[in-house]
């Protein structure tokens, strides 16, 4: 029996990420996945060029964990609390490794757009609360990793939180307008 590499399950899985799916709902989820993955990719140069040793490993590991969680949820077409916990832990890890704590906002909002297309409204709000707690804990742990840097500003954090929930609401409304009530 000849094995064709192009037909292997893992190749088909990667093809599904590179080709836009059929249907408006799946195409929207696919686009939002790519928004999240590109936002994560844009964060990496700052981490790779400034982090050293354990912090570099933390940054790369956190980025991989978040990306795998997003891709897993996309391919399964659902998100579990485990996905959420991996993502908030990874986002916090990325935030403490970033040379500028504000850069993590790219990843947070990319993730919120993508993840808000999954689960119930209550799950989406709970996810937003978990993300807000993760970002809030950054205010506590920042000095442990960046001794010579200024502390993240509490006011800027407070300004981000309402916009996070507005983003969740808009993404959910968009999903509902696609006719997937109960699925989004």
Secondary structure, DSSP 8 states (H G I E B T S, - for coil): ----GGGSHHHHHHHHHHS--SSHHHHHHHHHHHHHHHHHHHHHHHHHHH--HHHHHHHHHHHHHHHHHHHHHHHHT---HHHHHHHHHHHHHHHHHSSSGGGHHHHHHHHHHHHTTSS-HHHHHHHHHHHHHHHHHHHHHHHHH-TTS----HHHHHHHHHHHHHHHHHHHHHHHHTT-TTT-
